[in-house]
């Protein structure tokens, strides 16, 4: 039954109930507090809200009232107000909106509570939170949009036990005030592009925008943010890709150095093929850089003719055909026809340096991996026996304990434990063989103590396993040196490859026909690589001031024996011929910039200078004379002391004024990608596999995501920090 109630009665009842709640809190009776709170919500608040909507706040300050007597502030309302005294007048200043109300002790707190109900600045708080503030706890569970994982569905928006009747416009204003913390204005478009950039940068799947957990996170973090669909995010990624591509294009065309291209083949689980082109270069600040140019989807049945056409089209689109120095492929035996067609196309517009002798480069890490695979294939039966032997010993604690006792009896005190390998990681196979060889004495006696062990190796097999382990040790060490270098420029490879070549020559002399045949297979593979790439890597190392020509004069007698002088001369002629081409190229540039502009010295002011040809001749010959001695001066000076942290790019940056032409050549040669396999693939026997998320995309989206990721990751740290701080640059205008 409903009874009429006056405004005075409502206010009196509200004051009594609030005072009662405060007193209950002071007594610590939480149960009574909760009951009274519910009673207050459902009895008084609807009537009070109706009254508040029909009349203004009666206790807002119009005239300053002197404070008569200071009273202890016990009401929880004062958690949201600051009491300020000015003279004899007390004010209650709202900590949310800074509004001043009467704060004298005889004014009570009802008007303060009424203000809190209408204060938009504290729209995230309700009366239950005011009571919780009495316990000095921060309530982090209340938000404008509360989403949960229950039943995998979004829950209705919950603000407080009472749903206030606020129209849509005031609700938007309320949200806007709660979001604009620190005067930062929310930008939907910027946030949407930031999401697309994040997906590109970190390689997240585009489908993450449909994940329920991500939508909960995004909505609770920013209720105003509308998460885009898969197609919309894909379009945003393409937008970012086009913008970043233009930056890379301009950067490449502003380079004064040449560019080398690495060509990598990728595959997917669906038997699709992809060609990736990556540009390597040394920039104007002498920093080694690389940028992915294209990631193109190929037909699985495309021939070499089509592959060369695809590569040529990419070079044409980027307009770098005239700046191309070399191309590196990740396979030793394939792509010869592709390289021939590309070289023929390039030579039609401009002759290649050294007649293309330095153009065709193959990945050194890939060559070493293929050589090791030849070894493992030749010794497959022996390796399988060792693998099964190790698996048998490790099958139980009893067998392992018995094996360790036998090892102690035969005097094996190896600290290394037996390991099972991952057949797809050839360095792990080496570790397994290395440990097993140390325990070969124990394995030889194990069959007599354990009848279930039937994979015992013969003495000959153990000898072959020991020899092959020593072979693989060298390749593991050299490959580790490849990936451990701080400055992976082309100069680091020649000494390491020479060591491998010398060892292969020695292994071929093994009296064991089986081992010598394995060594010959290895050397045959390596000889093909050496014939293609030895000149390029040798020139790169000569341009290292720690080695110069001395490194060639040291290694070649060990490799070529009595024929060493002839091969040393080939390298010497090669670097001199390349230097002369750079000298001529530099002279033509000087002529274009000086002769055509009339910048050469002139001895006559007449309209016709009869000695102008002499001035040109004098300029050219003096230029050639000064630069012709540039290489000789470099080679004749003592070598630079070797140290571990030597930075060859920094050295050339400092010495560019001393060797102007030679430094141009050094920048191009040192930028050759001699090894293209990364840390994750250098010991892996598999090819590059594209994940399912990327392979299921359209060709354009796939290229945009992979190339965009490479470009965003290559951005300088200061650029990334600038982009992060710019999120706070849009402020609300007041």
HELIX and SHEET records of a PDB file:
HELIX    1   1 UNK A    7  UNK A   27  1                                  21    
HELIX    2   2 UNK A   30  UNK A   39  1                                  10    
HELIX    3   3 UNK A   40  UNK A   45  3                                   6    
HELIX    4   4 UNK A   46  UNK A   54  1                                   9    
HELIX    5   5 UNK A   76  UNK A   80  5                                   5    
HELIX    6   6 UNK A  105  UNK A  107  5                                   3    
HELIX    7   7 UNK A  110  UNK A  118  1                                   9    
HELIX    8   8 UNK A  120  UNK A  122  5                                   3    
HELIX    9   9 UNK A  127  UNK A  134  1                                   8    
HELIX   10  10 UNK A  150  UNK A  152  5                                   3    
HELIX   11  11 UNK A  168  UNK A  179  1                                  12    
HELIX   12  12 UNK A  181  UNK A  183  5                                   3    
HELIX   13  13 UNK A  188  UNK A  202  1                                  15    
HELIX   14  14 UNK A  206  UNK A  210  5                                   5    
HELIX   15  15 UNK A  212  UNK A  221  1                                  10    
HELIX   16  16 UNK A  230  UNK A  253  1                                  24    
HELIX   17  17 UNK A  304  UNK A  318  1                                  15    
HELIX   18  18 UNK A  321  UNK A  323  5                                   3    
HELIX   19  19 UNK A  336  UNK A  347  1                                  12    
HELIX   20  20 UNK A  353  UNK A  356  5                                   4    
HELIX   21  21 UNK A  364  UNK A  378  1                                  15    
HELIX   22  22 UNK A  380  UNK A  393  1                                  14    
HELIX   23  23 UNK A  397  UNK A  409  1                                  13    
HELIX   24  24 UNK A  426  UNK A  438  1                                  13    
HELIX   25  25 UNK A  440  UNK A  449  1                                  10    
HELIX   26  26 UNK A  459  UNK A  484  1                                  26    
HELIX   27  27 UNK A  490  UNK A  492  5                                   3    
HELIX   28  28 UNK A  493  UNK A  507  1                                  15    
HELIX   29  29 UNK A  513  UNK A  542  1                                  30    
HELIX   30  30 UNK A  550  UNK A  560  1                                  11    
HELIX   31  31 UNK A  561  UNK A  563  5                                   3    
HELIX   32  32 UNK A  564  UNK A  594  1                                  31    
HELIX   33  33 UNK A  612  UNK A  636  1                                  25    
HELIX   34  34 UNK A  648  UNK A  655  1                                   8    
HELIX   35  35 UNK A  660  UNK A  670  1                                  11    
HELIX   36  36 UNK A  692  UNK A  695  1                                   4    
HELIX   37  37 UNK A  699  UNK A  713  1                                  15    
HELIX   38  38 UNK A  717  UNK A  725  1                                   9    
HELIX   39  39 UNK A  726  UNK A  728  5                                   3    
SHEET    1   A 3 UNK A  81  UNK A  86  0                                        
SHEET    2   A 3 UNK A  89  UNK A  94 -1                                        
SHEET    3   A 3 UNK A 100  UNK A 102 -1                                        
SHEET    1   B 5 UNK A 288  UNK A 298  0                                        
SHEET    2   B 5 UNK A 273  UNK A 282 -1                                        
SHEET    3   B 5 UNK A 259  UNK A 268 -1                                        
SHEET    4   B 5 UNK A 324  UNK A 329  1                                        
SHEET    5   B 5 UNK A 360  UNK A 362  1                                        
SHEET    1   C 4 UNK A 288  UNK A 298  0                                        
SHEET    2   C 4 UNK A 273  UNK A 282 -1                                        
SHEET    3   C 4 UNK A 259  UNK A 268 -1                                        
SHEET    4   C 4 UNK A 688  UNK A 690  1                                        
END                                                                             
